[in-house]
């Protein structure tokens, strides 16, 4: 499955963007990305914009790891409270520089941003785009800000001019995962749509069903979404009490309508001849205009 391959690293990517609503099912996806990366020996850096680091770590339900770093941008995202310290970040600097300061190994890293919506609200869309693009794709010039893989969530309801924002971010992302609305069933399974732009130029599109099994493990499988059949309009289904007018037709009225021949539909059976009936306003000339020609 495409999602499992993204989680275990068999399908490489640079930036995975998860598009979700306030239902926040995406946290289960974030937890799956974190668990798989830690099991594979990668460092994981989490930038908390939407909740306290302690709350985020408690909801992870994973074993504590020295390779898990959680950075607090919820308490003081604008740096109003911090005056000193090695972890200080100024708004006009790249926040991913924290990875270089705290990381012990840059060979394999996963960076999680719990809410790209809050990141944009604090820094602005232009600055967020610049920082992500610089950290992911300009590694040869900005090694201190180098990010191997980035996963982030954006919520539709919390962004102004959302269509413009998501268009720019989808252009930057190599993987787009959309949690489809109203697809959660009674078993808690959720349908997601995956769009993966591979390095060789190929485009992978897939729809998968995600859920947590009885052992607490993340599972997914490919599914096919069938379109609901379109209902045809039936005259007989018109509500009789909608208006004081009679909206329907009786059988004899339908028969009379079918026998009615409209004037522009009259046809002749004489082999397609053209008939012209001049009226009193026509300037009709009986003489042949070519009489003076020797033909």
C-alpha positions as CSV (number, residue, x, y, z in Angstrom):
1,X,0.0,0.0,0.0
2,X,1.2,3.5,-0.8
3,X,0.7,4.8,2.7
4,X,2.6,2.0,4.4
5,X,5.5,2.5,1.9
6,X,5.6,6.1,2.8
7,X,5.6,5.3,6.5
8,X,8.4,2.7,6.4
9,X,10.6,4.8,4.0
10,X,10.5,2.4,1.0
11,X,8.9,5.3,-1.0
12,X,11.2,8.4,-0.6
13,X,9.6,11.8,-0.3
14,X,10.7,15.3,0.8
15,X,7.5,17.0,2.0
16,X,4.3,15.3,2.9
17,X,1.3,17.6,3.4
18,X,-1.8,16.2,5.2
19,X,-5.0,18.1,4.5
20,X,-7.6,17.6,7.2
21,X,-10.5,19.2,9.0
22,X,-11.0,19.9,12.7
23,X,-11.9,16.3,13.3
24,X,-8.2,15.8,13.7
25,X,-7.9,12.3,12.5
26,X,-4.6,13.4,11.1
27,X,-3.0,13.0,14.5
28,X,-3.2,9.2,14.0
29,X,-1.2,9.6,10.8
30,X,1.4,11.8,12.6
31,X,1.7,9.2,15.3
32,X,2.2,6.5,12.6
33,X,4.9,8.5,10.9
34,X,6.7,9.1,14.2
35,X,6.5,5.5,15.4
36,X,7.8,4.1,12.1
37,X,10.7,6.6,12.0
38,X,11.8,5.8,15.6
39,X,11.6,2.1,14.9
40,X,13.9,2.6,11.8
41,X,16.4,4.5,14.0
42,X,15.7,8.0,12.7
43,X,15.6,11.2,14.6
44,X,12.2,12.8,14.9
45,X,11.8,16.5,15.5
46,X,8.3,17.8,16.4
47,X,7.4,21.4,16.2
48,X,4.3,22.0,18.4
49,X,2.2,25.0,17.3
50,X,-1.2,23.8,18.3
51,X,-0.6,22.2,21.7
52,X,1.8,22.0,24.6
53,X,4.7,19.6,24.0
54,X,3.8,17.7,27.1
55,X,0.3,17.1,25.8
56,X,1.5,16.1,22.4
57,X,4.0,13.6,23.8
58,X,1.3,12.2,26.1
59,X,-1.0,11.6,23.2
60,X,1.7,9.8,21.1
61,X,1.4,6.6,23.2
62,X,5.0,5.7,22.2
63,X,7.9,4.7,24.3
64,X,10.2,7.5,25.3
65,X,13.2,7.8,23.0
66,X,16.4,9.9,23.0
67,X,15.9,10.4,19.3
68,X,12.6,12.2,19.8
69,X,12.9,16.0,20.1
70,X,9.9,18.2,20.7
71,X,10.2,22.0,20.2
72,X,7.7,24.3,21.8
73,X,6.2,27.0,19.5
74,X,2.8,26.9,21.3
75,X,3.9,28.7,24.5
76,X,5.8,31.6,22.8
77,X,5.7,31.4,19.0
78,X,6.5,35.1,18.6
79,X,9.5,34.9,21.0
80,X,8.0,37.5,23.4
81,X,8.9,35.7,26.6
82,X,12.3,34.4,25.7
83,X,15.2,36.8,26.0
84,X,18.2,34.5,26.2
85,X,19.1,30.9,25.6
86,X,20.6,28.7,22.9
87,X,17.2,27.7,21.6
88,X,16.1,31.2,20.8
89,X,14.4,31.6,17.3
90,X,13.7,35.0,15.8
91,X,10.8,35.3,13.4
92,X,12.9,36.3,10.4
93,X,15.2,33.2,10.9
94,X,14.5,29.7,9.8
95,X,12.9,27.7,12.6
96,X,14.5,24.5,11.3
97,X,17.9,25.8,12.6
98,X,16.8,24.3,15.9
99,X,17.4,20.8,14.3
100,X,21.1,21.6,13.7
101,X,21.5,22.8,17.4
102,X,19.8,19.9,19.0
103,X,20.4,17.0,16.6
104,X,23.1,14.4,17.1
105,X,22.8,12.8,13.7
106,X,21.6,14.5,10.5
107,X,21.8,11.3,8.3
108,X,18.1,10.5,8.8
109,X,15.6,12.9,10.2
110,X,11.9,13.3,10.2
111,X,10.4,16.7,11.0
112,X,6.8,17.0,12.1
113,X,4.8,20.2,12.2
114,X,1.6,19.5,14.0
115,X,-0.3,22.5,12.5
116,X,0.9,24.3,9.4
117,X,-2.1,26.5,9.8
118,X,-0.8,28.0,13.1
119,X,2.7,28.2,11.6
120,X,1.3,30.4,8.7
121,X,-0.7,32.5,11.2
122,X,2.4,33.3,13.2
123,X,4.9,33.8,10.3
124,X,2.9,34.4,7.2
125,X,2.5,32.3,4.1
126,X,5.4,33.8,2.2
127,X,7.8,33.3,5.1
128,X,6.6,29.7,5.7
129,X,7.0,28.8,2.0
130,X,10.5,30.3,2.0
131,X,11.6,28.4,5.1
132,X,10.2,25.0,3.9
133,X,11.6,25.4,0.4
134,X,15.0,26.5,1.7
135,X,15.3,23.7,4.2
136,X,14.2,20.9,1.9
137,X,15.6,21.8,-1.5
138,X,18.6,24.1,-0.8
139,X,20.6,21.7,1.3
140,X,23.9,22.2,-0.5
141,X,23.8,25.9,0.4
142,X,22.1,25.7,3.8
143,X,23.4,22.6,5.5
144,X,22.5,23.8,9.0
145,X,18.8,23.9,8.0
146,X,18.8,20.7,6.1
147,X,15.6,18.6,6.5
148,X,15.5,15.1,5.2
149,X,11.7,14.6,5.4
150,X,8.9,16.9,6.5
151,X,5.4,16.0,7.4
152,X,2.8,18.6,8.3
153,X,-0.9,19.1,8.7
154,X,-3.1,21.9,7.4
155,X,-6.7,22.4,8.5
156,X,-9.1,23.8,6.0
157,X,-11.3,25.8,8.4
158,X,-8.4,27.8,9.9
159,X,-6.8,29.4,6.9
160,X,-7.8,32.6,5.2
161,X,-7.8,32.4,1.3
162,X,-7.5,28.7,1.6
163,X,-7.6,27.9,-2.1
164,X,-4.6,30.1,-2.8
165,X,-2.7,28.7,0.2
166,X,-3.3,25.0,-0.6
167,X,-2.4,25.5,-4.3
168,X,1.1,26.9,-3.3
169,X,1.7,24.2,-0.7
170,X,0.6,21.4,-2.9
171,X,3.1,22.7,-5.6
172,X,5.8,22.5,-3.0
173,X,4.8,19.1,-1.5
174,X,5.9,15.8,-3.0
175,X,3.1,13.9,-1.2
176,X,-0.4,15.1,-0.6
177,X,-2.7,13.2,1.7
178,X,-6.3,14.4,2.0
179,X,-8.7,13.0,4.6
180,X,-12.0,12.7,2.8
181,X,-15.0,14.3,4.5
182,X,-17.9,12.2,5.8
183,X,-16.1,9.0,5.1
184,X,-15.8,7.8,8.7
185,X,-17.8,4.6,9.2
186,X,-19.0,2.8,12.4
187,X,-15.8,0.9,12.7
188,X,-13.7,4.1,12.9
189,X,-12.1,3.6,9.6
190,X,-11.2,6.7,7.6
191,X,-10.7,7.1,3.8
192,X,-7.7,9.1,2.6
193,X,-6.7,10.1,-0.9
194,X,-3.0,10.0,-1.7
195,X,-1.1,11.9,-4.4
196,X,2.6,11.1,-4.7
197,X,4.9,13.0,-7.1
198,X,7.9,10.7,-7.5
199,X,11.4,11.8,-8.3
200,X,11.2,10.2,-11.8
201,X,8.2,12.3,-12.7
202,X,5.6,9.6,-12.3
203,X,2.4,10.4,-10.4
204,X,0.8,7.9,-8.1
205,X,-2.8,8.3,-7.1
206,X,-4.5,6.0,-4.6
207,X,-7.3,5.9,-2.2
208,X,-6.9,3.9,1.1
209,X,-8.8,3.0,4.2
210,X,-7.0,3.7,7.5
211,X,-7.7,2.4,10.9
212,X,-6.1,1.3,14.2
213,X,-6.3,-2.5,14.8
214,X,-7.0,-4.3,18.1
215,X,-3.3,-4.3,18.9
216,X,-3.1,-0.5,18.6
217,X,-1.2,-0.7,15.3
218,X,-1.8,1.5,12.3
219,X,-3.2,-0.3,9.3
220,X,-4.3,0.7,5.8
221,X,-5.5,-0.9,2.6
222,X,-6.4,0.1,-0.9
223,X,-10.1,0.7,-1.6
224,X,-12.2,1.8,-4.5
225,X,-14.7,4.6,-4.1
226,X,-17.9,4.0,-6.0
227,X,-19.9,7.0,-7.1
228,X,-23.5,7.2,-5.8
229,X,-26.0,6.6,-8.6
230,X,-27.6,9.8,-9.8
231,X,-31.4,9.9,-9.2
232,X,-33.5,10.6,-12.3
233,X,-36.2,13.2,-12.0
234,X,-39.7,11.7,-12.1
235,X,-42.8,13.8,-12.7
236,X,-44.8,11.4,-10.5
237,X,-42.6,12.3,-7.5
238,X,-43.7,16.0,-7.6
239,X,-45.4,16.9,-4.3
240,X,-49.1,17.4,-4.8
241,X,-49.3,20.0,-2.1
242,X,-46.4,22.2,-3.2
243,X,-48.6,24.9,-4.8
244,X,-52.2,25.6,-5.5
245,X,-51.6,24.9,-9.2
246,X,-51.9,21.5,-10.8
247,X,-48.3,20.5,-11.5
248,X,-49.1,17.2,-13.1
249,X,-50.9,16.1,-16.2
250,X,-53.8,13.6,-16.6
251,X,-53.4,10.8,-19.1
252,X,-55.8,12.4,-21.6
253,X,-53.8,15.7,-21.3
254,X,-50.5,13.8,-22.0
255,X,-52.2,12.2,-25.1
256,X,-53.4,15.5,-26.4
257,X,-49.9,17.0,-25.9
258,X,-48.3,14.2,-27.9
259,X,-50.7,14.8,-30.8
260,X,-50.1,18.5,-31.0
261,X,-48.1,19.5,-34.1
262,X,-46.3,22.8,-33.7
263,X,-46.2,25.1,-36.7
264,X,-42.4,24.9,-37.2
265,X,-42.6,21.2,-37.2
266,X,-44.9,20.8,-40.2
267,X,-43.5,18.8,-43.1
268,X,-44.4,18.2,-46.7
269,X,-44.5,14.8,-48.5
270,X,-43.6,16.2,-52.0
271,X,-39.9,15.3,-52.0
272,X,-38.4,18.4,-50.2
273,X,-39.8,21.2,-52.4
274,X,-39.6,24.8,-51.2
275,X,-42.8,26.8,-51.1
276,X,-42.9,30.5,-50.9
277,X,-46.0,32.6,-50.3
278,X,-45.3,36.3,-51.0
279,X,-47.2,38.8,-48.9
280,X,-48.3,42.3,-49.9
281,X,-45.1,44.0,-48.8
282,X,-42.9,41.9,-51.1
283,X,-41.5,43.7,-54.2
284,X,-42.1,40.9,-56.6
285,X,-40.8,41.3,-60.2
286,X,-42.2,38.8,-62.8
287,X,-39.6,39.8,-65.5
288,X,-36.5,37.7,-66.0
289,X,-33.5,39.9,-65.0
290,X,-31.4,37.9,-67.5
291,X,-33.5,38.7,-70.6
292,X,-30.9,41.0,-72.1
293,X,-28.2,38.4,-71.9
294,X,-27.4,36.2,-74.9
295,X,-27.5,32.9,-73.2
